[in-house]
Amino acid sequence: MDAFDLDTLFRPFLSMSYFRPLTLFSFWLDVMLVGDRPGFLHALNLALFLVNVFLVFSICRRLAEILGSPHVLWRAFAAALIYALHPVMVETTAWISGRFDILATTLILGATRVYLSQRPGRLPLAAFALLAFLATLAKETGVMLLPGILCLALAIAVTRHEAPLSRAHLRSCLAQNGAILKTSLAVILLYAVARLIFEANSYLDYAVSVGRVVGYDKYPLPLLALEALKFYFYQAIFPFATMTPQHPLTMMFVPWSVTDILGNLVTLAALGALIFHALRRQSAAAWIFLAGMGYLVLVLHIFPIQISGNLGNERFLTTPLAFWSIAAALTRWEAIFAAPFMQRLAAGMNVFSPRLFAQIVVVAWLAMLAWTTHTTIPFWRDGVTLWSWSLQAFPRDGLSRQNYLGNVLKTAPEAAEKAVEYLFRQSGYLSAKESLGIANAFLVMGDPKALHYLDAVRNETKNDALNLHLKPDAESLRAKLSEEDIFLISHYHLLSSMSSFVLRKNPLTALEMNETAIWYLRGKEELTSKDTYAHDFRRAAYLYGLGFFDAANGLRDKLAKVRGVDREAINKSLKPLLDAYCKTEEPKTETPPEAKAPQTENMALRACEQIETAMATTTTD
């Protein structure tokens, strides 16, 4: 955003589901203060992470004081150390977009610390309400502060009563914390009203509407949610060999296999043990652990069924891990080691006592966490390195391949062929979508090698599927296409229009093919100007090539408004395409005879002489 734009700031994004104006405002503020400097954005993420580490220390210390735990400072230090060393925090801190999770966590932990201060009066309650509401505006996870606070209240209550939780204890806990819980509920209602005002669709409706991963829709949602929970438990305890930016469901979940069934049974047993210890054994640590689990509820519902089939992401542990670290530090280890079973075990051990053995295991575990974090950080230095890492773990994962290829073409398009070789070495194939990406890179450079990859797509796809628009019943045939088919076919025609423009120097044919690409795209519901931006953008270039400068300038102005940028930014995007069109030197690779259009060469030369002047012209609506 070039200037403060309230409408853009509060506009939902990603299928009208994500409503996160506070985090978007923080990005806008970054750009306004320091400009386009990624180093500052990374530094701010790191600063927020360090604040969160301090808040984990402070919350654990305060809870230890309230619960009467011994060694208060050591427990607080242990919780902060676990959180600081854990490798799942690398994604949130190193990735600029991790700001959504890390900022929401800062506000959630801040609100939690205010609650634990237990100071009477309106000022602490107002501070809690403000932090809680800001947390919801940073990310949807903030709405789970209500159950999180309730679990902490019960953790304190069971310690005071020293008896299994009863209805009387529950009523007493609710009465004592009535003001804070009512405030939390009011914050949720206020957030819901804000979503309605700014027309953000329901978060859960969005999750269901996207649809399940192909091939996994026959499995019940609770089973898939259990798989996600098992994944997050595992990543919290044993992340040493499973740290990657992508965790494809179809490659990690083998339905009804022995290992999967056993893993699910262990997960259910662990969950059951937590609930039992919380309700019957007066375990404050169990309630704190359940508080952390509450912040996973939304992603357990969503991620097993959508977002490229990804089972989960480490960044979603940013908030839960804070409470899990505190729960681990506040567990009554003294009581565990004093249990009769542990005493018998100690008597049977000649070298190590159970306490010493546990201390060695904890130190080794922390050392492995630190080493994994140390070795994980370098993979996040750039997109190519990051997705090469993911490809090594999942060579056939479509999202990893797509992101790897996209980053190569964005940062070093001249390395396109090397990227193709790498993908072939990993899996032995190149998908149609990947072929189109390579073709686009070569077209922008004006390299006829693009035709080879377009031909590969045509050979892989039946010609009838690419030419439905020529059939008498075209409309009905288009309606039967899937979203993915629409994208591929439309994109194929879009790039074919570019090849006519850049290689054949034939903007008229390019314009016609571009309209064909848009026709396929109209098979989607609720097509917007943003959906057609890539096509309208190229249409402007083709109009320049035809010499229709006034029309091209008008369309360029319209595109600038759609994107919310100035005309110069559109010019910079148009320039590579127009430069490729005006390229006069002979290409290194022979252009096929049918790719040439002699009758348009003079028109191209005349147009190129005037394009630069025309693009500098200012038009008004």
Secondary structure by P-SEA (a helix, b strand, c coil): ccccccccccccccccccccaaaaaaaaaaaaaccccaaaaaaaaaaaaaaaaaaaaaaaaaaaaaacccaaaaaaaaaaaaaaaccccccccccccaaaaaaaaaaaaaaaaaaacccccaaaaaaaaaaaaaaaaacccccaaaaaaaaaaaaaaaaaacccccaaaaaaaaaaaaaaaaaaaaaaaaaaaaaaaaccccaaaaaaaaccccccccccaaaaaaaaaaaaaaaacccccccccccccccccccccaaaaaaaaaaaaaaaaaaaaacccccaaaaaaaaaaaaaaaaaaccccccccccccccccaaaaaaaaaaaaacaaaaaaacaaaaaaaaacccccaaaaaaaaaaaaaaaaaaaaaaaaaaaccaaaaaaaaaaaccccaaaaaaaaaaaaaccccaaaaaaaaaaaacccccaaaaaaaaaaaaaacccaaaaaaaaaaaaccccccccccccaaaaaaaaccaaaaaaaaaaaaaaaaaaacccccaaaaaaaaaaaaaaaacccccccccaaaaaaaaaaaaaaacaaaaaaaaaaaaaaaacccaaaaaaaaaaaaaaaacccccccccccccccccaaaaaaaaaacaaaaaaccccc
